[in-house]
Amino acid sequence: MQSNGSPPGHIVIAGGGSAGWMTASILLRSLGLAGSKITLIESPNIPTIGVGEGTTPLFKRFLKFLGVSEEEFMGACKATYKHGIEFPGWTGRKQFESYFHPFAAPSYRHFEQQFFSNCDRRRKGEYADTDPSNFFFNSELAKQCKAPVSGQSRNTENMDYAYHFDTAFLAEFLKQRCIAGGIDYVVDDITDVAVAENGDLDYLETSSNGRLDGDFFVDCTGFRRMLLGKVMDSEPVSYESRLFNNSAVVIRTPVPEEGDLPPYTESTALKCGWAWRIPLMNKISWGYVYSANHTTTEEAEQELREHIGEDTGGIEPLHIKLQVGRVTEHWKRNCLAVGLSQGFIEPLEATALGLTQFTINRFVTYFSRGGFRATHRGHFNDIINEAFDRTIDYIQMHYKLNTRDDTQYWRDCRANENITATMRNIIEAWQDPSADFMSVLKEEVHRSSYAPYSWYCILSGMGCYSRDPDGTRLDEPVNPYRDEVNGYPGHRSYLESLQIPLQRTAS
Ligand SMILES: Cc1cc2nc3c(=O)[nH]c(=O)nc-3n(C[C@H](O)[C@H](O)[C@H](O)COP(=O)(O)OP(=O)(O)OC[C@H]3O[C@@H](n4cnc5c(N)ncnc54)[C@H](O)[C@@H]3O)c2cc1C
């Protein structure tokens, strides 16, 4: 086995969900080009998790890395654009019933400083417009239901936006490309995983194809964690004391015949969790992520159906148990876990595929520097753990700041003192009018994947102000990008012009 950065002779990827095919795609263009043979095996009997339709702007970079055109991807995967997330119902505070967390590339944030200084004035008790929707380009694109392509050009290089897509179509799309690119594809069940005397993984035993040998193995078997589980020697870290949601129910409805498709995710707080609405070109996806310690499966399903607000009687729901946490050694010996097998943070900010992508990219970098050397694995695992843990802070902030009083669930979330020092310092600095909040923020979140503007958005959007302002504003605030955005094409009509056919199914 190699000890330097030369690629493994044969890499075996177990699992053909989003994580498996994203791993195969990236490895093919990196270690594959450097000489590794790559095989992906997936079960004909064990389905993929089949949800995960929301992304972050990192996914745009994934497509670019692969050299995939956006139109081709969007057409194949029934994709829509996503400019951010709307959060209705997370607080009971008047005038803070809902807020929008946009994506925002640096070159589209000309009014960010004004937003910051307005928030700082408001923290001191002065009246100022602090609604994040009024300062960012993507917020206005979302509000006007626009595609992020200007009438004159399709140059979206400097813009930040993401996509919603159908995960089953994504897996198929990436699979076809990987097979055409030369990977070996095996459809079979892994029945056992053999460990060699030195403790490395040796081979996979399969139902119909016998033994599948490899030099390096990537575990993309989802919550089953079939490969890493054989070499792990510590229990996964659970996040359940910080994030209470441990179940989900999903329902898909047909795309409405009329009307636009919102180019954003809506994440509405319900009684014991929150529900997403994600519009795709072939269905609308709805899911309720909730705490089974606070409600039952039946009640959650019923609440989701009521929230959808149309007749969903004939549509079968999908119920999912979530394992919320992460392993400590994502890369152990000659095995790397990617996707649900390495860990899962609930999907409030749709971060899972971004963490998947981050893991594979980092692995390629570290592997190229040091091959199988233990020190490189150690650094790598520290970085991935930090990426997971820092993401949690931002997610948990939504729960900690809620002001709902209708159920025990929301009271428990608010009362939960199991928060990090980073979260505590941020909340305290925000609520102290004399604090230089930006300095505190920069100190606390310089390694977070959430930029300062995202923290301002959540704290201001959820109305985390300790007192009412003096005075009121008379004019209705207007987003300064309003007229510019007006010239952008409508979301649905633009997608239809790409000949992405609408399919009105509910499956
Ligand atoms: C409710 C919910 C909502 C989510 N929403 C989002 C979101 O909006 N955005 C986001 O980025 N992520 C989201 N995620 C996470 C996202 O779905 C996953 O990160 C992603 O789908 C990757 O899953 P996976 O490939 O790791 O596992 P899976 O999809 O479970 O795939 C596992 C694969 O392993 C194979 N396998 C298992 N056992 C064997 C065996 N014995 N032999 C052979 N093959 C085997 C299976 O056949 C399958 O191909 C969500 C997850 C959940 C649960």
Ligand as a Chemical Component Dictionary entry (heavy atoms), coordinates in Angstrom:
data_LIG
# 
_chem_comp.id                   LIG 
_chem_comp.type                 NON-POLYMER 
_chem_comp.pdbx_formal_charge   0 
_chem_comp.three_letter_code    LIG 
# 
loop_
_chem_comp_atom.comp_id 
_chem_comp_atom.atom_id 
_chem_comp_atom.alt_atom_id 
_chem_comp_atom.type_symbol 
_chem_comp_atom.charge 
_chem_comp_atom.model_Cartn_x 
_chem_comp_atom.model_Cartn_y 
_chem_comp_atom.model_Cartn_z 
_chem_comp_atom.pdbx_ordinal 
LIG C1  C1  C 0 -35.439 14.229 5.904  1  
LIG C2  C2  C 0 -34.158 14.566 5.213  2  
LIG C3  C3  C 0 -34.061 15.758 4.487  3  
LIG C4  C4  C 0 -32.872 16.096 3.878  4  
LIG N1  N1  N 0 -32.777 17.280 3.198  5  
LIG C5  C5  C 0 -31.588 17.643 2.672  6  
LIG C6  C6  C 0 -31.453 18.866 1.958  7  
LIG O1  O1  O 0 -32.395 19.624 1.754  8  
LIG N2  N2  N 0 -30.239 19.169 1.469  9  
LIG C7  C7  C 0 -29.151 18.359 1.627  10 
LIG O2  O2  O 0 -28.060 18.702 1.183  11 
LIG N3  N3  N 0 -29.277 17.174 2.233  12 
LIG C8  C8  C 0 -30.447 16.807 2.771  13 
LIG N4  N4  N 0 -30.558 15.596 3.395  14 
LIG C9  C9  C 0 -29.405 14.704 3.430  15 
LIG C10 C10 C 0 -29.289 13.968 2.106  16 
LIG O3  O3  O 0 -30.485 13.297 1.816  17 
LIG C11 C11 C 0 -28.138 12.987 2.166  18 
LIG O4  O4  O 0 -27.001 13.627 2.630  19 
LIG C12 C12 C 0 -27.857 12.460 0.791  20 
LIG O5  O5  O 0 -28.993 11.946 0.192  21 
LIG C13 C13 C 0 -26.782 11.429 0.817  22 
LIG O6  O6  O 0 -27.279 10.212 1.267  23 
LIG P1  P1  P 0 -26.294 8.986  1.137  24 
LIG O7  O7  O 0 -25.908 8.830  -0.271 25 
LIG O8  O8  O 0 -25.212 9.176  2.147  26 
LIG O9  O9  O 0 -27.165 7.755  1.662  27 
LIG P2  P2  P 0 -28.384 6.980  0.976  28 
LIG O10 O10 O 0 -29.188 7.844  0.097  29 
LIG O11 O11 O 0 -29.091 6.293  2.092  30 
LIG O12 O12 O 0 -27.701 5.891  0.047  31 
LIG C14 C14 C 0 -27.148 4.702  0.589  32 
LIG C15 C15 C 0 -26.686 3.817  -0.539 33 
LIG O13 O13 O 0 -26.007 2.705  0.016  34 
LIG C16 C16 C 0 -26.477 1.529  -0.593 35 
LIG N5  N5  N 0 -26.329 0.408  0.340  36 
LIG C17 C17 C 0 -26.685 0.344  1.636  37 
LIG N6  N6  N 0 -26.454 -0.882 2.131  38 
LIG C18 C18 C 0 -25.923 -1.601 1.116  39 
LIG C19 C19 C 0 -25.501 -2.944 0.971  40 
LIG N7  N7  N 0 -25.576 -3.830 1.965  41 
LIG N8  N8  N 0 -25.014 -3.345 -0.226 42 
LIG C20 C20 C 0 -24.931 -2.506 -1.253 43 
LIG N9  N9  N 0 -25.329 -1.216 -1.180 44 
LIG C21 C21 C 0 -25.834 -0.780 -0.016 45 
LIG C22 C22 C 0 -27.923 1.790  -0.934 46 
LIG O14 O14 O 0 -28.392 0.933  -1.944 47 
LIG C23 C23 C 0 -27.813 3.239  -1.413 48 
LIG O15 O15 O 0 -27.425 3.256  -2.764 49 
LIG C24 C24 C 0 -31.759 15.225 3.977  50 
LIG C25 C25 C 0 -31.861 14.032 4.658  51 
LIG C26 C26 C 0 -33.049 13.690 5.282  52 
LIG C27 C27 C 0 -33.125 12.401 6.020  53 
# 
loop_
_chem_comp_bond.comp_id 
_chem_comp_bond.atom_id_1 
_chem_comp_bond.atom_id_2 
_chem_comp_bond.value_order 
_chem_comp_bond.pdbx_ordinal 
LIG C1  C2  SING 1  
LIG C2  C3  SING 2  
LIG C2  C26 DOUB 3  
LIG C3  C4  DOUB 4  
LIG C4  N1  SING 5  
LIG C4  C24 SING 6  
LIG N1  C5  DOUB 7  
LIG C5  C6  SING 8  
LIG C5  C8  SING 9  
LIG C6  O1  DOUB 10 
LIG C6  N2  SING 11 
LIG N2  C7  SING 12 
LIG C7  O2  DOUB 13 
LIG C7  N3  SING 14 
LIG N3  C8  DOUB 15 
LIG C8  N4  SING 16 
LIG N4  C9  SING 17 
LIG N4  C24 SING 18 
LIG C9  C10 SING 19 
LIG C10 O3  SING 20 
LIG C10 C11 SING 21 
LIG C11 O4  SING 22 
LIG C11 C12 SING 23 
LIG C12 O5  SING 24 
LIG C12 C13 SING 25 
LIG C13 O6  SING 26 
LIG O6  P1  SING 27 
LIG P1  O7  DOUB 28 
LIG P1  O8  SING 29 
LIG P1  O9  SING 30 
LIG O9  P2  SING 31 
LIG P2  O10 DOUB 32 
LIG P2  O11 SING 33 
LIG P2  O12 SING 34 
LIG O12 C14 SING 35 
LIG C14 C15 SING 36 
LIG C15 O13 SING 37 
LIG C15 C23 SING 38 
LIG O13 C16 SING 39 
LIG C16 N5  SING 40 
LIG C16 C22 SING 41 
LIG N5  C17 SING 42 
LIG N5  C21 SING 43 
LIG C17 N6  DOUB 44 
LIG N6  C18 SING 45 
LIG C18 C19 SING 46 
LIG C18 C21 DOUB 47 
LIG C19 N7  SING 48 
LIG C19 N8  DOUB 49 
LIG N8  C20 SING 50 
LIG C20 N9  DOUB 51 
LIG N9  C21 SING 52 
LIG C22 O14 SING 53 
LIG C22 C23 SING 54 
LIG C23 O15 SING 55 
LIG C24 C25 DOUB 56 
LIG C25 C26 SING 57 
LIG C26 C27 SING 58 
# 
